[in-house]
Amino acid sequence: MTTFATKPATRGWQGAVLRLLGADDFLLTVTGVDKITDHYVRVYFDDGGLLAHKGVHPTMWIRLWFDNDGKPHQRAYTLVDPDPVAGTFAIEFAIHDGPASQWAEFTFVGDSISSTVMGSSFALPTPAPDGWLIAGDAASLPAINSLLEAIAVSDSPDVPVTVWMEYQHDDEYALPLRMRDDHRVEWVARGTDGTAIVDAVRADVFDATGYHGWVATEAASTRAIATLLRRDYGLGRSAVTAQAYWIAGSI
Ligand SMILES: Cc1cc2nc3c(=O)[nH]c(=O)nc-3n(C[C@H](O)[C@H](O)[C@H](O)COP(=O)(O)OP(=O)(O)OC[C@H]3O[C@@H](n4cnc5c(N)ncnc54)[C@H](O)[C@@H]3O)c2cc1C
């Protein structure tokens, strides 16, 4: 058994700030690992009491603490199928070159990792929007699935939904998007600079006043898509939820 997680005392200024803000910490234990594709791994966890204390909301994410050459390395990950009664959830890791995804590639049943709950909050808008415009990639696929499930059990489950999904590897077509047949999904190859998904969103422009936008891709494309939705689709500022999920070329 290996424990890669950093302890609270070694989390440096990030851990100190989170503690001052009242963040809660939980120790998670790995109970299973599924390799979905060569670039996507699902890890199952016992939640150490997290869900019972913090509850659950759509697209909920937590901070996991990884070791990066002896330094604390905090990254955000989304809960998949959280079950507060059983005290379990999974996390799906898009695999690339980084300490968090490397941990996921090599973790085993019985490993433990520290988590901090702070910053995640999302609720479906009220009144319900007339439709949804969603843009994401493998990193935000768990959040998109959680959002689609929340829409499916909402008061307006039948509204139109469009999802633009950026992919970096061909096997990402095999990833499970929890969509209905009447939802529209457009898969877009990322290419070298990430502009293709922005172009795809721009190419589809229509008057979507009354819709809600949800965007979580790489930082530059998140900014560009959110601007398109607010300005060209007519959603306005308050009807777009946008968060950069990763930064190209960062270390
Ligand atoms: C709210 C929130 C929820 C998230 N939920 C998930 C989730 O459920 N599953 C998930 O896989 N990711 C998720 N992410 C994204 C994840 O936190 C980042 O991808 C993170 O940077 C991974 O950390 P790392 O240590 O592996 O790589 P880092 O040390 O951050 O980066 C190392 C290198 O990898 C590159 N890189 C980082 N992320 C990606 C990526 N996704 N694709 C390609 N290259 C990348 C960087 O540009 C850099 O060159 C979420 C992010 C946020 C903000």
The ligand as an SDF file (V2000), in Angstrom:
LIG
                    3D

 53 58  0  0  0  0  0  0  0  0999 V2000
  -13.6020   22.5630  -10.6160 C   0  0  0  0  0  0  0  0  0  0  0  0
  -12.6980   21.5940  -11.3670 C   0  0  0  0  0  0  0  0  0  0  0  0
  -13.0420   20.2550  -11.4830 C   0  0  0  0  0  0  0  0  0  0  0  0
  -12.2270   19.3710  -12.1990 C   0  0  0  0  0  0  0  0  0  0  0  0
  -12.6050   18.0540  -12.3160 N   0  0  0  0  0  0  0  0  0  0  0  0
  -11.8080   17.1950  -13.0200 C   0  0  0  0  0  0  0  0  0  0  0  0
  -12.1710   15.8080  -13.1460 C   0  0  0  0  0  0  0  0  0  0  0  0
  -13.1600   15.3410  -12.5830 O   0  0  0  0  0  0  0  0  0  0  0  0
  -11.3590   15.0140  -13.9020 N   0  0  0  0  0  0  0  0  0  0  0  0
  -10.2190   15.5060  -14.5220 C   0  0  0  0  0  0  0  0  0  0  0  0
   -9.5250   14.7410  -15.1940 O   0  0  0  0  0  0  0  0  0  0  0  0
   -9.8470   16.7930  -14.3810 N   0  0  0  0  0  0  0  0  0  0  0  0
  -10.6120   17.6400  -13.6460 C   0  0  0  0  0  0  0  0  0  0  0  0
  -10.2310   18.9360  -13.5050 N   0  0  0  0  0  0  0  0  0  0  0  0
   -8.9930   19.3800  -14.1560 C   0  0  0  0  0  0  0  0  0  0  0  0
   -7.7430   19.0540  -13.3310 C   0  0  0  0  0  0  0  0  0  0  0  0
   -7.8380   19.6550  -12.0530 O   0  0  0  0  0  0  0  0  0  0  0  0
   -6.5240   19.6230  -14.1120 C   0  0  0  0  0  0  0  0  0  0  0  0
   -6.4090   18.9600  -15.3450 O   0  0  0  0  0  0  0  0  0  0  0  0
   -5.2190   19.5470  -13.3480 C   0  0  0  0  0  0  0  0  0  0  0  0
   -4.3470   20.4810  -13.9170 O   0  0  0  0  0  0  0  0  0  0  0  0
   -4.5750   18.1840  -13.3740 C   0  0  0  0  0  0  0  0  0  0  0  0
   -3.4380   18.2420  -12.5280 O   0  0  0  0  0  0  0  0  0  0  0  0
   -2.0710   17.5030  -12.8510 P   0  0  0  0  0  0  0  0  0  0  0  0
   -1.2810   17.5050  -11.5930 O   0  0  0  0  0  0  0  0  0  0  0  0
   -2.3480   16.1600  -13.4660 O   0  0  0  0  0  0  0  0  0  0  0  0
   -1.3770   18.3980  -13.9660 O   0  0  0  0  0  0  0  0  0  0  0  0
   -0.7260   19.8550  -13.8070 P   0  0  0  0  0  0  0  0  0  0  0  0
    0.4780   19.8090  -12.9360 O   0  0  0  0  0  0  0  0  0  0  0  0
   -1.7770   20.8300  -13.4430 O   0  0  0  0  0  0  0  0  0  0  0  0
   -0.2600   20.1310  -15.3080 O   0  0  0  0  0  0  0  0  0  0  0  0
    0.8160   19.3580  -15.8920 C   0  0  0  0  0  0  0  0  0  0  0  0
    0.7630   19.4920  -17.3940 C   0  0  0  0  0  0  0  0  0  0  0  0
   -0.4110   18.8470  -17.8680 O   0  0  0  0  0  0  0  0  0  0  0  0
   -1.2090   19.7530  -18.6410 C   0  0  0  0  0  0  0  0  0  0  0  0
   -2.6220   19.4540  -18.3360 N   0  0  0  0  0  0  0  0  0  0  0  0
   -3.2740   19.6300  -17.1630 C   0  0  0  0  0  0  0  0  0  0  0  0
   -4.5510   19.2380  -17.2540 N   0  0  0  0  0  0  0  0  0  0  0  0
   -4.7050   18.7980  -18.5250 C   0  0  0  0  0  0  0  0  0  0  0  0
   -5.8010   18.2520  -19.2290 C   0  0  0  0  0  0  0  0  0  0  0  0
   -7.0210   18.0790  -18.6560 N   0  0  0  0  0  0  0  0  0  0  0  0
   -5.6030   17.8880  -20.5200 N   0  0  0  0  0  0  0  0  0  0  0  0
   -4.3910   18.0570  -21.1010 C   0  0  0  0  0  0  0  0  0  0  0  0
   -3.3290   18.5670  -20.4910 N   0  0  0  0  0  0  0  0  0  0  0  0
   -3.4770   18.9300  -19.2080 C   0  0  0  0  0  0  0  0  0  0  0  0
   -0.7870   21.1380  -18.2110 C   0  0  0  0  0  0  0  0  0  0  0  0
   -0.9610   22.0840  -19.2490 O   0  0  0  0  0  0  0  0  0  0  0  0
    0.6930   20.9320  -17.8930 C   0  0  0  0  0  0  0  0  0  0  0  0
    1.4530   21.0320  -19.0700 O   0  0  0  0  0  0  0  0  0  0  0  0
  -11.0390   19.8380  -12.7920 C   0  0  0  0  0  0  0  0  0  0  0  0
  -10.6660   21.1890  -12.6430 C   0  0  0  0  0  0  0  0  0  0  0  0
  -11.4950   22.0580  -11.9580 C   0  0  0  0  0  0  0  0  0  0  0  0
  -11.0780   23.5110  -11.8260 C   0  0  0  0  0  0  0  0  0  0  0  0
  1  2  1  0
  2  3  1  0
  2 52  2  0
  3  4  2  0
  4  5  1  0
  4 50  1  0
  5  6  2  0
  6  7  1  0
  6 13  1  0
  7  8  2  0
  7  9  1  0
  9 10  1  0
 10 11  2  0
 10 12  1  0
 12 13  2  0
 13 14  1  0
 14 15  1  0
 14 50  1  0
 15 16  1  0
 16 17  1  0
 16 18  1  0
 18 19  1  0
 18 20  1  0
 20 21  1  0
 20 22  1  0
 22 23  1  0
 23 24  1  0
 24 25  2  0
 24 26  1  0
 24 27  1  0
 27 28  1  0
 28 29  2  0
 28 30  1  0
 28 31  1  0
 31 32  1  0
 32 33  1  0
 33 34  1  0
 33 48  1  0
 34 35  1  0
 35 36  1  0
 35 46  1  0
 36 37  1  0
 36 45  1  0
 37 38  2  0
 38 39  1  0
 39 40  1  0
 39 45  2  0
 40 41  1  0
 40 42  2  0
 42 43  1  0
 43 44  2  0
 44 45  1  0
 46 47  1  0
 46 48  1  0
 48 49  1  0
 50 51  2  0
 51 52  1  0
 52 53  1  0
M  END
$$$$
